């Protein structure tokens, strides 16, 4: 989103009948794993999320995660003893639809709570509505959104930590320096997330004294990336950082292959390479690329709770028409709804001020790990990773289950192996 549009946004600031609870005999307690049925009016939770458009793939898998949480929390007695009802609308991957959707949720549907949209470009236009209504909002994968708004009731469900913009490429630059790479090319879509990530890449390059030999933006509607790749190739960089959205990421990978461009490292902040459909589409063309990741099925992350969720998600993915593995946003969709639910339970209230206070003051366990918030509603600690793709053969989905086709190369506490440089050695 252009800065002028962001400034404009800142200025404009069916329900099933209740089930009666069962009455246990006197002096007895519910059996372990058996919960009293929720009763009373449902707690309505509203959100807008991409179900169509360029972000529909990750948006729909996140929504399935939210729906699984809704079902599970109702089986466990709901929230505050009341059933939960999620109301979701399609934002069509179109920022202009977002304010209207959230206004409708709050003024017409009269939802009690909201969850934010998925992606920086969609979260930013939802912020003025949340602020005007005084609602707590958890945004899903928004990069540094609150640096513009400074809203005390916004919380970021993305593991970027306090150093938000550089976090996407920090591991990439750390790895590049360890391998004595000295020059870098930066290229980004001219849109909110990509600009933020590229700002962070510049900071990382300066920190590590890596010379930037190319630094350009391209229009979001770009479809032919070959001229861009040839222009980068002409500067002969050791490393290339690309800050892109899913269609662009696919275009860039294909253009690099077609041109025969062979830098030592390439990748960085490319949205989409984490999605199973894109991995199977690109297949071996991904070998050697190093890119950000937020969750991986390593022993560190694959807790019993995460494993149980993925089993449920994967059993339903085909019928729901979503990513069959759910590693990228299935887990996170469940976790951001889980986070809101635990804040309601902890605050013992639907009052947004109390919920926000609870989120600020507590470490909250989720299926993606414990979360503690710091300044501007960002995580206290970063959990961003860089992975390098390897051993991809053909376009079969099953090879992407588990860690056989990727290695976590940064940060050190999550590493499963070392980066291979130059990347051509894995191709």
Legacy VTK file of the C-alpha trace (Angstrom):
# vtk DataFile Version 3.0
C-alpha trace
ASCII
DATASET POLYDATA
POINTS 427 float
0.000 0.000 0.000
1.401 3.405 -0.989
2.224 5.796 1.839
-0.492 8.255 0.665
-3.090 5.502 0.901
-1.824 4.538 4.362
-2.045 8.159 5.539
-5.617 8.304 4.223
-6.521 5.180 6.173
-5.035 6.585 9.367
-7.218 9.712 9.030
-10.444 7.846 8.612
-10.217 6.314 11.575
-27.876 -17.980 11.729
-26.893 -19.237 14.950
-27.701 -22.754 16.239
-30.027 -22.881 19.281
-28.154 -23.065 22.571
-27.529 -26.494 23.955
-28.654 -26.905 27.542
-25.867 -28.097 29.825
-26.143 -31.598 31.165
-26.812 -31.789 34.904
-24.446 -34.207 36.654
-25.572 -36.214 39.689
-24.888 -34.530 43.049
-21.303 -34.656 44.350
-19.840 -35.792 41.030
-17.378 -34.119 38.657
-17.228 -34.380 34.869
-15.039 -37.243 33.677
-11.599 -36.358 32.357
-11.962 -35.085 28.789
-15.713 -34.493 29.180
-16.752 -30.832 29.303
-20.050 -29.142 30.163
-21.888 -28.124 26.995
-21.726 -24.379 26.310
-24.974 -22.477 26.728
-26.459 -19.047 26.175
-25.964 -16.637 23.304
-22.898 -17.381 21.200
-19.781 -15.243 21.351
-19.434 -13.964 17.797
-15.924 -13.564 16.391
-15.641 -11.784 13.040
-12.893 -11.617 10.457
-12.246 -10.752 6.852
-9.773 -13.008 5.067
-8.779 -13.818 1.494
-10.895 -16.624 0.039
-10.435 -15.437 -3.555
-7.697 -13.465 -5.319
-3.927 -13.749 -5.093
-3.808 -14.543 -1.366
-6.662 -17.053 -1.382
-4.365 -20.083 -1.026
-2.846 -19.134 2.324
-6.016 -17.302 3.380
-8.209 -20.369 3.014
-5.821 -22.640 4.868
-5.710 -20.108 7.730
-9.506 -20.016 7.758
-9.679 -23.810 8.044
-7.357 -23.526 11.040
-9.738 -21.000 12.629
-12.721 -23.257 11.941
-11.005 -26.256 13.529
-10.289 -24.144 16.614
-13.953 -23.046 16.706
-15.145 -26.660 16.677
-12.623 -27.787 19.274
-13.285 -24.926 21.689
-17.016 -25.610 21.499
-16.424 -29.282 22.275
-14.465 -28.121 25.332
-17.304 -25.957 26.647
-16.846 -22.786 24.595
-15.499 -19.517 26.001
-16.754 -18.263 29.349
-19.273 -21.109 29.210
-20.817 -19.811 25.950
-20.608 -21.283 22.441
-18.389 -19.597 19.861
-19.551 -18.607 16.380
-17.013 -17.460 13.755
-18.322 -15.136 11.023
-15.899 -14.789 8.097
-16.122 -12.713 4.919
-13.984 -12.821 1.777
-11.805 -9.721 1.410
-10.997 -10.856 -2.167
-7.310 -9.958 -1.633
-8.459 -6.383 -2.178
-7.497 -3.806 0.439
-10.379 -1.518 -0.554
-12.955 -4.090 0.598
-11.508 -4.429 4.097
-12.885 -1.350 5.922
-16.414 -2.137 4.733
-16.202 -5.765 5.843
-15.068 -4.866 9.352
-17.656 -2.100 9.639
-20.343 -4.622 8.662
-19.055 -7.184 11.164
-19.180 -4.654 14.000
-22.245 -2.583 13.108
-24.515 -5.101 11.379
-23.433 -8.527 12.610
-22.673 -7.109 16.063
-19.695 -9.368 16.616
-18.219 -9.383 20.108
-14.591 -9.817 19.009
-12.558 -9.537 15.831
-9.555 -11.245 14.333
-7.539 -9.277 11.814
-7.093 -10.210 8.142
-4.159 -12.109 6.668
-1.267 -10.108 5.148
0.133 -6.632 5.665
-1.783 -5.029 2.796
-5.118 -6.213 4.221
-4.405 -5.574 7.907
-3.458 -1.910 7.414
-6.904 -0.841 6.122
-8.611 -2.734 8.952
-6.691 -0.792 11.593
-8.655 2.502 11.439
-11.915 0.610 11.925
-10.548 -1.315 14.921
-9.181 1.900 16.384
-12.413 3.834 15.928
-14.398 1.046 17.599
-11.807 0.432 20.326
-11.430 -3.252 19.390
-8.526 -5.516 20.185
-7.206 -6.948 16.916
-4.693 -9.701 16.211
-3.338 -9.418 12.666
-2.135 -12.533 10.860
1.272 -12.107 9.210
1.394 -8.326 9.044
4.905 -6.898 8.836
5.457 -3.794 11.001
1.852 -2.646 10.528
1.674 -0.970 13.927
4.811 1.082 13.358
2.503 3.482 11.493
-0.478 3.399 13.872
0.966 2.778 17.372
-2.364 1.302 18.473
-2.107 -0.273 21.958
-4.749 -2.923 21.240
-3.083 -4.362 18.129
-1.090 -7.598 18.317
0.944 -9.201 15.543
0.648 -12.928 14.921
3.983 -13.230 13.157
7.302 -14.213 14.774
9.286 -11.162 13.664
10.225 -10.028 17.164
10.998 -6.422 18.048
13.287 -5.826 15.052
10.421 -6.356 12.639
11.520 -5.257 9.176
15.034 -6.792 9.219
13.773 -10.088 10.680
12.621 -11.519 7.344
16.140 -11.442 5.879
18.345 -11.387 8.985
19.152 -15.093 8.729
19.823 -14.739 4.995
22.442 -12.015 5.601
23.964 -13.823 8.578
24.441 -16.856 6.358
25.786 -14.779 3.464
28.401 -13.142 5.704
29.455 -16.507 7.125
30.125 -17.576 3.531
32.097 -14.396 2.732
29.617 -12.904 0.284
30.252 -9.193 -0.192
27.687 -7.782 -2.639
23.899 -8.017 -2.839
21.090 -7.065 -5.193
17.705 -6.064 -3.746
14.433 -6.193 -5.671
10.915 -5.712 -4.322
7.305 -5.357 -5.368
6.136 -1.774 -4.846
3.636 -2.679 -2.123
3.448 -2.507 1.664
4.903 -5.859 2.764
7.607 -6.005 0.112
8.697 -2.416 0.790
8.917 -3.113 4.533
10.915 -6.303 3.985
13.253 -4.526 1.568
13.771 -1.698 4.075
14.857 -4.402 6.514
17.199 -5.926 3.932
18.898 -2.556 3.486
19.401 -2.346 7.242
20.895 -5.846 7.279
23.224 -5.015 4.382
24.431 -1.895 6.189
24.895 -3.795 9.448
27.056 -6.430 7.758
28.826 -3.984 5.414
27.612 -5.802 2.330
27.614 -3.542 -0.724
24.245 -3.070 -2.472
24.853 -3.146 -6.232
21.207 -3.128 -7.341
18.128 -1.767 -5.517
14.915 -1.436 -7.514
11.145 -1.869 -7.209
8.756 -3.313 -9.763
5.001 -2.656 -10.207
2.764 -5.214 -8.432
1.066 -6.026 -11.766
4.344 -7.188 -13.367
4.089 -10.544 -15.146
7.352 -10.723 -17.131
10.330 -10.912 -14.773
12.989 -11.765 -17.343
14.083 -8.137 -17.938
14.370 -7.623 -14.169
16.507 -10.741 -13.746
18.760 -9.725 -16.656
19.239 -6.272 -15.114
20.217 -7.845 -11.786
22.526 -10.315 -13.537
24.363 -7.432 -15.198
25.485 -6.155 -11.764
27.044 -9.556 -10.900
25.983 -9.709 -7.224
27.118 -12.443 -4.853
23.617 -12.637 -3.353
20.112 -11.609 -4.405
17.291 -10.739 -1.983
13.796 -10.802 -3.476
10.829 -9.351 -1.578
7.758 -10.605 -3.408
4.188 -11.922 -3.335
3.154 -15.428 -4.514
2.631 -14.739 -8.249
5.851 -12.706 -8.377
7.791 -15.375 -6.478
6.820 -17.988 -9.061
7.718 -15.598 -11.893
11.103 -14.810 -10.380
12.075 -18.463 -9.870
11.145 -19.297 -13.447
12.913 -16.248 -14.892
16.144 -17.015 -12.993
16.064 -20.529 -14.426
15.302 -19.363 -17.969
18.055 -16.738 -17.971
20.577 -19.112 -16.400
21.427 -16.621 -13.655
23.759 -18.144 -11.032
24.422 -15.939 -7.990
25.912 -17.633 -4.945
22.745 -17.151 -2.838
19.223 -16.151 -3.840
15.856 -15.850 -2.088
15.204 -13.954 1.144
11.645 -12.658 1.596
9.544 -14.388 -1.038
5.952 -15.044 -0.016
4.495 -18.179 -1.589
7.409 -20.592 -1.698
6.109 -22.004 1.603
2.827 -23.130 -0.035
2.550 -26.756 -1.142
0.836 -25.963 -4.451
3.660 -23.610 -5.430
6.317 -26.076 -4.297
4.803 -28.834 -6.424
4.364 -26.439 -9.355
8.009 -25.342 -9.333
9.494 -28.675 -8.274
13.278 -28.945 -8.879
13.479 -25.271 -9.914
13.422 -24.503 -6.170
16.573 -26.469 -5.396
19.234 -24.223 -3.870
16.956 -21.267 -3.110
17.149 -19.899 0.439
14.032 -18.217 1.789
12.215 -17.236 4.953
10.032 -19.655 6.872
7.939 -19.232 10.024
7.244 -22.848 10.972
8.748 -26.161 9.966
7.983 -29.762 10.990
11.240 -30.182 12.898
11.497 -31.818 16.305
11.570 -28.349 17.850
8.186 -27.301 16.452
6.310 -30.574 16.003
4.850 -30.756 19.510
2.044 -33.200 20.363
-0.447 -30.312 20.116
0.827 -29.260 16.686
0.869 -32.870 15.509
-2.739 -33.400 16.632
-3.844 -30.247 14.827
-2.073 -31.216 11.595
-3.649 -34.660 11.666
-7.105 -33.051 11.831
-6.263 -30.364 9.273
-4.781 -32.789 6.749
-7.765 -35.133 7.045
-10.022 -32.262 5.930
-7.789 -30.363 3.534
-8.860 -32.073 0.310
-12.573 -31.589 0.932
-11.934 -27.954 1.882
-9.822 -27.357 -1.238
-6.847 -26.008 0.708
-3.117 -26.642 1.029
-2.857 -30.372 1.832
-0.076 -30.007 4.427
-1.021 -26.802 6.255
2.491 -26.063 7.508
2.503 -22.420 6.463
-0.808 -20.912 7.531
-2.960 -23.769 8.761
-1.016 -23.869 12.007
-0.941 -20.082 12.307
-4.663 -19.696 11.567
-5.476 -22.045 14.414
-2.933 -20.373 16.681
-4.183 -16.811 16.276
-7.746 -17.858 17.078
-6.367 -19.924 19.976
-4.454 -16.866 21.207
-7.609 -14.731 21.261
-9.559 -17.476 23.019
-6.930 -17.878 25.721
-6.859 -14.119 26.271
-10.641 -14.114 26.755
-10.379 -16.969 29.230
-7.458 -15.334 31.028
-9.183 -11.950 31.225
-12.493 -13.663 32.104
-14.135 -11.010 29.965
-15.132 -9.912 26.465
-14.021 -6.378 27.259
-11.415 -5.375 24.692
-9.344 -3.363 27.157
-9.086 -6.321 29.528
-8.275 -8.711 26.693
-5.512 -6.390 25.440
-4.126 -6.039 28.973
-3.990 -9.825 29.302
-2.191 -10.193 25.963
0.380 -7.574 26.966
0.997 -9.037 30.419
1.252 -12.798 29.898
3.169 -15.454 28.015
0.504 -17.480 26.227
1.030 -21.091 25.082
-0.153 -21.952 21.549
0.393 -24.771 19.068
3.194 -22.710 17.449
4.909 -22.192 20.803
4.700 -19.707 23.694
4.049 -16.099 22.687
4.909 -12.968 24.628
4.253 -9.503 23.267
6.400 -6.423 23.644
6.413 -2.938 22.182
3.797 -2.148 19.512
2.191 -5.554 19.927
5.142 -7.332 18.301
6.689 -10.511 19.714
9.406 -10.060 22.312
11.590 -12.659 20.558
11.982 -13.404 16.857
11.263 -16.873 15.530
11.952 -16.181 11.856
13.973 -18.788 9.974
15.714 -19.214 6.641
15.471 -22.574 4.903
17.274 -23.865 1.838
15.449 -26.180 -0.564
17.212 -29.348 -1.692
16.661 -32.856 -3.075
13.421 -31.901 -4.876
12.716 -34.386 -7.622
9.715 -34.006 -9.873
6.448 -32.475 -8.696
5.190 -35.046 -6.197
3.557 -33.622 -3.063
4.704 -36.331 -0.646
8.369 -35.298 -0.873
7.434 -32.035 0.891
5.980 -33.800 3.918
8.553 -33.487 6.700
12.063 -32.103 6.263
13.493 -34.151 3.374
13.435 -31.268 0.906
14.486 -28.352 3.098
17.157 -27.501 5.646
16.825 -24.828 8.312
20.061 -22.840 7.919
19.334 -19.953 10.333
19.085 -18.996 13.143
21.510 -21.241 15.009
18.994 -22.413 17.618
16.716 -23.872 14.911
19.363 -25.115 12.446
19.068 -28.580 10.946
22.057 -28.179 8.615
24.361 -25.773 6.778
23.646 -23.722 3.689
25.152 -24.899 0.390
26.921 -22.083 -1.479
26.877 -21.476 -4.388
23.245 -22.460 -4.764
23.933 -23.995 -8.176
25.522 -27.002 -6.410
22.042 -28.145 -5.367
20.506 -27.769 -8.820
LINES 2 429
13 0 1 2 3 4 5 6 7 8 9 10 11 12
414 13 14 15 16 17 18 19 20 21 22 23 24 25 26 27 28 29 30 31 32 33 34 35 36 37 38 39 40 41 42 43 44 45 46 47 48 49 50 51 52 53 54 55 56 57 58 59 60 61 62 63 64 65 66 67 68 69 70 71 72 73 74 75 76 77 78 79 80 81 82 83 84 85 86 87 88 89 90 91 92 93 94 95 96 97 98 99 100 101 102 103 104 105 106 107 108 109 110 111 112 113 114 115 116 117 118 119 120 121 122 123 124 125 126 127 128 129 130 131 132 133 134 135 136 137 138 139 140 141 142 143 144 145 146 147 148 149 150 151 152 153 154 155 156 157 158 159 160 161 162 163 164 165 166 167 168 169 170 171 172 173 174 175 176 177 178 179 180 181 182 183 184 185 186 187 188 189 190 191 192 193 194 195 196 197 198 199 200 201 202 203 204 205 206 207 208 209 210 211 212 213 214 215 216 217 218 219 220 221 222 223 224 225 226 227 228 229 230 231 232 233 234 235 236 237 238 239 240 241 242 243 244 245 246 247 248 249 250 251 252 253 254 255 256 257 258 259 260 261 262 263 264 265 266 267 268 269 270 271 272 273 274 275 276 277 278 279 280 281 282 283 284 285 286 287 288 289 290 291 292 293 294 295 296 297 298 299 300 301 302 303 304 305 306 307 308 309 310 311 312 313 314 315 316 317 318 319 320 321 322 323 324 325 326 327 328 329 330 331 332 333 334 335 336 337 338 339 340 341 342 343 344 345 346 347 348 349 350 351 352 353 354 355 356 357 358 359 360 361 362 363 364 365 366 367 368 369 370 371 372 373 374 375 376 377 378 379 380 381 382 383 384 385 386 387 388 389 390 391 392 393 394 395 396 397 398 399 400 401 402 403 404 405 406 407 408 409 410 411 412 413 414 415 416 417 418 419 420 421 422 423 424 425 426
